[in-house]
């Protein structure tokens, strides 16, 4: 048996990681292409282009991807712990409720 709550938590973290990557990752991808192809990086806001420092933008990209990989990694950790876990089965007899319990009635 597995602990379903931990598995669902892992799936939620993985889903959140991919969702954040899909929504906010396009900006970082554009900066990466600009830095590799042209050597100059521009940020476009309301039709106005502003030159930005490529090194700072690439550092922001690295931090962003580290956070996304962290979310996905935590999700994988919880999936593995949920599948291999035995929390549902390791209930002490004095903590059980219901028939055949050690609680006096």
N, C-alpha and C positions, 0 to 999 in steps of 0.2 A: 504494500500500500504506500501511497505517497501523501504528502501534505499538500492538499489542493490550494490552500491559501498562499503558500510560498510560491507555488508554480504560477498562480495567477499574478502575483506581485512581480515575478520575473518577466512574464509576458508583457505586463504593463510597462516595465522599465525599458524593455527592448522596443516596444511599440513607440514609446515616447522618444527614445533616441533616434529612431528612423524618421519619426514625424518632425522633430526639430531639425534634423539634417535636411529633410526635404523642403521644409518651409524656409529656413534661414540660410541654407547652404549655398544657394545660388549666388548671393553677393560675394561670398568668399571664393567661389569658383571663378567668377568674373575677374576678381583682383588677381588671382593666380595666373590666369591667361594673359592679362595685361602685363604683368611683371615678366613673364617668360617671353612673350612675343615682342613687346615694345620697349620694355625697360622703364616705362613711365606708367604711373597708376593714376587714374582719374576716378572721382566719385561724381555721379550724376544725380542732381537733386533739382526737381522742377525745371528740367531742361537746361540747367546751368552746370557746366562741368568745372570741377575744382580739382586741382592737382594735389595728390596726397603722397606721403612718403611710403614707398613700396615696402620697406623693411618693417615699418610699424603695421601695415596692413597684413603682411605675411605673418607677423607675430600674433596678430588678432586671429588670423585663420588657424594657426597652430593651437591656440588656446581653445578656440571653438571646437575644433575636431577632437582635442583631448577631452573636453567635457562630454561630447557626444559619444566618444569611445568609452568613457567612464560609465555613462548611463547604460550603454549596451553591455559592457562588461559586468556591471552590477546585476543586470537582468539575467545574463548567462549564469552568474554565480548563484542567484536565487533559483533558477531552473534546476541546476545540478543539485543544490541542497534540497530542493523540494522533491525531486525524484528519488534521491538517495536517502532522504530523511526518514526518521522513524518516530517523529514527535507524536503522531496519532496513536501509535502502539505502546509507547513507553509511559503509560499513565500508572502512577503508583496506586496500590489497592486502597490506601486511605483517602485518595482524592477522587475515587470513582463515585458516581451518583447513580441511583436507580437500583434495580434488583441485584441482590448479592453484594451489597456494599457493606462497608465496615461502620457506617454511621448508625448510631442507635436511633430507633424510631419511636 
